[in-house]
């Protein structure tokens, strides 16, 4: 009787063991396409995983690196404008378009700018006859540097729409002493002088606005007005200026040191430049010879005409001049 009672219990145990899977699951982790899954029997557990997104670029929309699903659109290029070293470039993907800009004349010729300040520069004075420079035996001239002092520099909207007027006033004073050995020469004489003058040009093309740099005579007021149209990197613009100049001089009485007679000339020039440049333009250049004027020009007449003269010639490079950027002058 006891054996018959044990048989049903053993049979229940066998049936229970046959109802299980019969193996240990080998799980494959869930992806954005399928939940956690047993690779042996296909049984699943839980939910699908989140997408693994790769952020959008200029070429591709945001996408899942697992299943390839996309979200949204590709980004727009964020362009950095072309420079003199690099073409137009997308800051996101590095794609380039076109070519780099041509280098301005100022970069190619190593123009550097200084701060405008009072200065001293040489000027020249010489004996002249019939408009020509001459040497006079028994006579000579000694000069001191010209002193240049700037007044208040102002800017205002020009009458020309889209342009700015920059006014730069300055005064220049200088002196020269004429010596005469009366044992050698006691006649009359004429003289001429050249003092340092500013010029105006364009940083991008290197072309100057027509100008003159030498003055002869005294006690006169001169007025010079000129302009030039430029084309650079598909932009067309103009730079112009007017220059009013009032000069005067005085002469001391003759004094003597033995047989040497001498007199001193004191000169003064009041200059006012009004320079017209496009609004927000950084290419207008105001410049002067670093060594001032060292020779008197024998020409008496000056013709202002359209020119293709460049800032530099074959003899003179950037070190020959002191350069000022007009946009820096008015912003300082």
Backbone torsions as a table, in degrees:
resi	resn	phi	psi	omega
1	UNK	NA	-37.1	-178.5
2	UNK	-65.9	-39.4	178.4
3	UNK	-63.1	-41.1	179.5
4	UNK	-62.2	-31.8	-179.8
5	UNK	-73.9	-27.1	-179.0
6	UNK	-79.5	-27.1	-174.4
7	UNK	-61.6	-46.7	178.9
8	UNK	-59.9	-36.9	179.1
9	UNK	-65.5	-41.0	178.8
10	UNK	-66.4	-38.9	179.6
11	UNK	-65.1	-38.5	178.1
12	UNK	-64.5	-36.4	179.5
13	UNK	-66.7	-41.1	179.2
14	UNK	-64.8	-43.0	-179.8
15	UNK	-63.6	-36.0	-179.6
16	UNK	-66.1	-40.7	-179.3
17	UNK	-69.6	-31.0	179.5
18	UNK	-74.5	-19.9	-178.7
19	UNK	-76.5	-19.1	179.3
20	UNK	-73.7	175.1	-178.1
21	UNK	-67.9	-33.2	-179.8
22	UNK	88.0	2.7	177.2
23	UNK	-151.8	167.5	176.0
24	UNK	-90.1	128.6	-178.1
25	UNK	-62.1	141.8	172.6
26	UNK	-113.2	100.1	-170.5
27	UNK	-84.4	138.2	168.9
28	UNK	-106.7	125.6	-174.5
29	UNK	-60.0	152.6	-178.7
30	UNK	-64.7	146.6	172.5
31	UNK	-121.3	-177.8	178.0
32	UNK	-72.8	-7.9	179.6
33	UNK	-103.4	-33.8	-175.6
34	UNK	-137.6	150.5	175.8
35	UNK	-75.2	179.6	174.9
36	UNK	-57.1	127.2	-169.4
37	UNK	-135.3	140.5	174.9
38	UNK	-80.8	125.8	-178.2
39	UNK	-74.4	-13.7	-178.9
40	UNK	-89.0	-45.0	-174.0
41	UNK	-118.5	-8.1	178.4
42	UNK	83.7	1.7	179.5
43	UNK	-64.5	141.3	-178.8
44	UNK	-112.3	162.0	-179.3
45	UNK	-149.9	130.2	176.5
46	UNK	77.9	-157.9	-175.2
47	UNK	-113.0	169.0	175.8
48	UNK	-66.7	157.8	-179.0
49	UNK	-86.9	169.7	175.6
50	UNK	-71.5	156.4	174.9
51	UNK	-64.8	150.6	172.6
52	UNK	-102.9	94.2	-170.9
53	UNK	-81.4	139.7	167.9
54	UNK	-105.6	123.7	-174.3
55	UNK	-61.6	152.2	-178.6
56	UNK	-63.5	148.1	173.0
57	UNK	-122.6	-177.6	177.8
58	UNK	-67.5	-21.0	-176.5
59	UNK	-100.2	-30.2	-173.9
60	UNK	-130.3	147.8	172.0
61	UNK	-73.6	166.0	174.0
62	UNK	-58.2	131.1	-176.9
63	UNK	-143.8	158.5	177.3
64	UNK	-88.5	126.5	-178.3
65	UNK	-72.8	-11.1	-179.9
66	UNK	-90.1	-52.8	-173.3
67	UNK	-108.0	-10.1	178.3
68	UNK	83.8	0.1	179.8
69	UNK	-62.8	140.3	-179.3
70	UNK	-107.6	159.8	-179.9
71	UNK	-143.1	116.0	178.6
72	UNK	82.5	-156.4	-175.6
73	UNK	-122.7	162.8	173.2
74	UNK	-60.3	154.8	177.7
75	UNK	-73.4	157.9	171.6
76	UNK	-81.7	147.0	176.3
77	UNK	-62.0	142.7	172.9
78	UNK	-108.7	98.5	-169.3
79	UNK	-83.5	135.3	166.3
80	UNK	-99.8	127.2	-175.8
81	UNK	-61.9	152.5	179.8
82	UNK	-60.0	145.3	174.8
83	UNK	-119.6	-174.7	179.0
84	UNK	-75.6	-13.6	178.6
85	UNK	-106.3	-30.1	-173.2
86	UNK	-129.1	146.6	173.1
87	UNK	-73.8	176.3	174.6
88	UNK	-55.5	128.2	-170.0
89	UNK	-136.5	137.6	173.9
90	UNK	-80.1	125.1	-178.4
91	UNK	-71.8	-15.7	-178.7
92	UNK	-87.9	-49.4	-172.9
93	UNK	-112.9	-8.0	178.3
94	UNK	83.0	1.4	178.7
95	UNK	-61.7	138.6	178.0
96	UNK	-111.7	157.2	-178.9
97	UNK	-142.4	129.5	178.8
98	UNK	75.1	-153.8	-177.1
99	UNK	-126.1	164.5	175.0
100	UNK	-66.7	159.0	-179.1
101	UNK	-71.6	149.0	173.8
102	UNK	-65.3	141.3	-177.2
103	UNK	-69.6	134.9	176.7
104	UNK	-62.8	158.7	177.0
105	UNK	-55.1	-39.9	-177.7
106	UNK	-64.1	-36.2	177.5
107	UNK	-72.6	-44.5	-179.7
108	UNK	-61.5	-27.8	-175.9
109	UNK	-110.1	15.4	171.1
110	UNK	59.9	39.9	175.4
111	UNK	-73.0	127.8	173.2
112	UNK	-122.6	151.2	-173.8
113	UNK	-106.6	148.8	177.2
114	UNK	-118.9	170.2	176.7
115	UNK	-86.1	134.7	-179.4
116	UNK	-69.6	127.4	-179.4
117	UNK	-155.5	163.3	177.6
118	UNK	-57.1	149.4	-174.3
119	UNK	-152.9	169.3	172.2
120	UNK	-126.5	132.5	-179.4
121	UNK	-139.3	149.4	178.3
122	UNK	-65.7	151.2	167.8
123	UNK	-129.2	170.3	-175.0
124	UNK	-125.0	141.9	174.8
125	UNK	-137.9	139.3	-176.7
126	UNK	-149.5	159.9	176.1
127	UNK	-77.0	142.1	-179.3
128	UNK	-135.6	146.0	172.2
129	UNK	-138.9	128.2	-179.1
130	UNK	53.4	37.1	177.2
131	UNK	79.3	3.1	-178.4
132	UNK	-113.1	145.7	176.8
133	UNK	-71.5	132.4	-179.9
134	UNK	-135.2	156.2	170.2
135	UNK	-98.6	139.8	178.3
136	UNK	-119.3	118.5	179.9
137	UNK	-63.6	131.4	179.5
138	UNK	87.2	5.2	178.0
139	UNK	-133.4	146.3	177.3
140	UNK	-155.0	166.1	-175.2
141	UNK	-130.1	136.7	172.3
142	UNK	-117.9	132.4	-177.4
143	UNK	-117.7	152.8	170.4
144	UNK	-107.1	160.8	179.8
145	UNK	-61.9	145.5	172.7
146	UNK	-76.5	135.5	179.0
147	UNK	-101.8	123.0	-178.1
148	UNK	-110.5	121.7	179.7
149	UNK	-122.5	125.3	-176.4
150	UNK	-89.3	142.2	173.4
151	UNK	-90.8	-161.4	-178.8
152	UNK	-73.2	125.9	179.7
153	UNK	-95.8	127.8	-176.4
154	UNK	-128.4	161.7	174.9
155	UNK	-139.6	150.0	178.6
156	UNK	-157.1	160.7	176.8
157	UNK	-58.7	137.2	-179.7
158	UNK	-81.4	162.1	172.0
159	UNK	-65.7	-23.4	175.2
160	UNK	-82.6	119.2	-175.7
161	UNK	-59.0	133.9	178.5
162	UNK	86.0	8.6	-176.8
163	UNK	-126.5	161.4	179.7
164	UNK	-123.9	138.4	173.7
165	UNK	-96.1	127.2	176.5
166	UNK	-114.4	122.0	-178.9
167	UNK	-105.0	123.5	-179.2
168	UNK	-123.8	100.8	176.6
169	UNK	-95.0	146.1	172.8
170	UNK	-155.2	158.5	176.5
171	UNK	-119.8	138.2	178.9
172	UNK	-121.5	128.8	176.7
173	UNK	-123.7	141.0	-179.3
174	UNK	-160.2	160.4	-177.3
175	UNK	-141.6	157.4	178.5
176	UNK	-146.2	143.3	178.8
177	UNK	-113.2	128.2	178.6
178	UNK	-99.7	128.7	179.2
179	UNK	-110.8	143.7	-178.2
180	UNK	-139.9	119.2	173.6
181	UNK	-82.0	104.5	-172.4
182	UNK	-70.4	-14.2	175.1
183	UNK	-75.7	-19.9	-177.9
184	UNK	-106.3	-41.7	-175.8
185	UNK	-143.5	132.7	-179.9
186	UNK	-136.5	14.8	-178.8
187	UNK	-88.6	-172.4	178.7
188	UNK	-82.5	173.0	-179.8
189	UNK	-156.8	157.0	171.3
190	UNK	-116.8	161.9	-178.1
191	UNK	-146.3	161.3	174.0
192	UNK	-139.3	159.3	179.2
193	UNK	-142.8	155.9	174.2
194	UNK	-129.5	127.0	177.5
195	UNK	-122.4	158.4	-173.2
196	UNK	-63.7	135.2	179.3
197	UNK	-128.7	151.3	177.9
198	UNK	-85.1	154.3	174.0
199	UNK	-125.1	163.0	-179.4
200	UNK	-126.1	134.5	-179.5
201	UNK	-148.8	-176.3	-176.5
202	UNK	-115.6	125.0	-178.2
203	UNK	-64.3	-33.7	-172.2
204	UNK	-80.0	-45.3	-179.0
205	UNK	-95.2	-22.1	-177.1
206	UNK	82.5	0.6	-177.9
207	UNK	-84.7	139.2	-178.9
208	UNK	-89.8	154.3	167.3
209	UNK	-78.0	132.8	-176.6
210	UNK	-50.7	136.5	-171.9
211	UNK	-153.0	170.0	168.9
212	UNK	-127.8	156.0	-174.0
213	UNK	-128.3	2.1	-176.8
214	UNK	-130.0	138.3	179.8
215	UNK	-123.7	136.1	173.9
216	UNK	-128.3	146.3	-179.4
217	UNK	109.6	-169.6	-179.1
218	UNK	-162.0	154.2	176.4
219	UNK	73.2	14.8	-178.1
220	UNK	-108.7	161.4	170.9
221	UNK	-117.1	121.6	-179.1
222	UNK	-110.7	152.0	177.7
223	UNK	-136.4	127.0	-177.8
224	UNK	-124.2	132.3	178.6
225	UNK	-135.5	133.1	-177.6
226	UNK	-156.5	160.4	178.9
227	UNK	-156.1	160.2	178.2
228	UNK	-148.1	143.0	177.2
229	UNK	-99.9	136.1	-176.2
230	UNK	-121.5	156.7	173.4
231	UNK	-134.6	123.2	-178.3
232	UNK	-147.5	127.8	175.6
233	UNK	50.8	46.4	178.0
234	UNK	67.9	12.9	174.7
235	UNK	-107.7	138.8	176.4
236	UNK	-116.2	128.6	-176.9
237	UNK	-152.7	166.5	-179.1
238	UNK	-125.2	150.8	170.7
239	UNK	-129.7	131.8	179.5
240	UNK	-139.4	167.0	175.1
241	UNK	-158.3	157.1	167.6
242	UNK	-124.7	149.4	-179.0
243	UNK	-136.7	116.3	173.8
244	UNK	-101.2	139.3	-173.6
245	UNK	-139.0	124.7	176.2
246	UNK	-121.7	120.9	-175.5
247	UNK	-120.1	152.3	175.8
248	UNK	-153.2	161.0	175.6
249	UNK	-152.2	159.0	174.9
250	UNK	-132.3	158.1	-176.5
251	UNK	-131.7	133.1	179.2
252	UNK	-77.1	163.8	172.5
253	UNK	-66.4	154.5	176.7
254	UNK	-67.0	139.3	173.9
255	UNK	-122.4	166.9	-174.1
256	UNK	-134.6	144.2	171.0
257	UNK	-133.6	88.8	-173.0
258	UNK	68.6	-124.5	-179.3
259	UNK	-90.0	4.6	-179.8
260	UNK	-101.5	119.1	174.7
261	UNK	-100.0	146.4	-179.8
262	UNK	-149.5	150.0	176.9
263	UNK	-142.3	151.8	-177.2
264	UNK	-115.8	131.3	174.3
265	UNK	-99.1	131.4	174.2
266	UNK	-114.5	123.2	-175.5
267	UNK	-110.9	151.4	173.6
268	UNK	-142.7	135.3	176.5
269	UNK	-131.2	121.9	173.6
270	UNK	-100.5	117.3	-175.0
271	UNK	-115.7	142.2	172.6
272	UNK	-137.3	116.7	174.1
273	UNK	-98.9	132.5	168.4
274	UNK	-118.0	111.0	-173.3
275	UNK	-109.4	130.8	-176.5
276	UNK	-106.8	120.2	-179.3
277	UNK	-132.3	157.4	175.5
278	UNK	-62.2	148.9	176.9
279	UNK	-56.4	137.2	175.7
280	UNK	60.6	24.7	-179.0
281	UNK	-91.7	132.4	-176.7
282	UNK	-108.7	11.4	-173.5
283	UNK	-104.5	0.0	179.5
284	UNK	-80.4	130.2	-173.3
285	UNK	-118.6	132.8	175.4
286	UNK	-112.5	123.7	-172.8
287	UNK	-148.2	161.2	-176.8
288	UNK	-148.0	152.3	178.6
289	UNK	-65.4	130.8	-175.3
290	UNK	-62.5	-33.1	-179.0
291	UNK	-98.5	15.9	177.6
292	UNK	65.6	-146.4	178.9
293	UNK	-106.5	124.6	-177.2
294	UNK	-111.7	-10.1	178.3
295	UNK	-138.9	147.7	176.5
296	UNK	-85.3	131.0	178.2
297	UNK	-74.8	132.7	-178.9
298	UNK	-82.4	-7.9	-179.8
299	UNK	-81.1	140.5	178.1
300	UNK	-104.2	-23.0	-176.6
301	UNK	-113.0	146.0	-178.1
302	UNK	-127.9	127.9	178.9
303	UNK	-108.3	122.0	178.5
304	UNK	-97.0	119.1	-178.3
305	UNK	-147.1	164.4	178.3
306	UNK	-60.3	134.5	-174.0
307	UNK	-140.3	158.9	172.7
308	UNK	-115.3	36.9	-179.6
309	UNK	-76.0	136.4	179.1
310	UNK	-97.7	159.5	-179.5
311	UNK	-57.6	-45.1	-177.9
312	UNK	-102.5	148.3	170.0
313	UNK	-116.3	-170.8	-175.7
314	UNK	-66.6	-22.8	-176.2
315	UNK	-93.6	-26.2	-169.2
316	UNK	-120.2	131.9	176.3
317	UNK	-112.0	-163.4	-173.7
318	UNK	-62.6	-31.9	-177.9
319	UNK	-69.3	-12.8	-177.4
320	UNK	-77.3	-18.1	-174.2
321	UNK	-123.4	160.8	167.0
322	UNK	-106.9	125.0	-174.6
323	UNK	-110.1	140.9	174.6
324	UNK	-130.1	136.7	175.6
325	UNK	-92.5	124.3	-175.0
326	UNK	-61.9	-36.5	178.5
327	UNK	-64.3	-31.3	176.2
328	UNK	-70.7	-38.0	-178.4
329	UNK	-60.7	-44.9	-175.1
330	UNK	-81.3	-16.7	-179.3
331	UNK	-95.6	-9.6	-179.7
332	UNK	-90.5	NA	NA
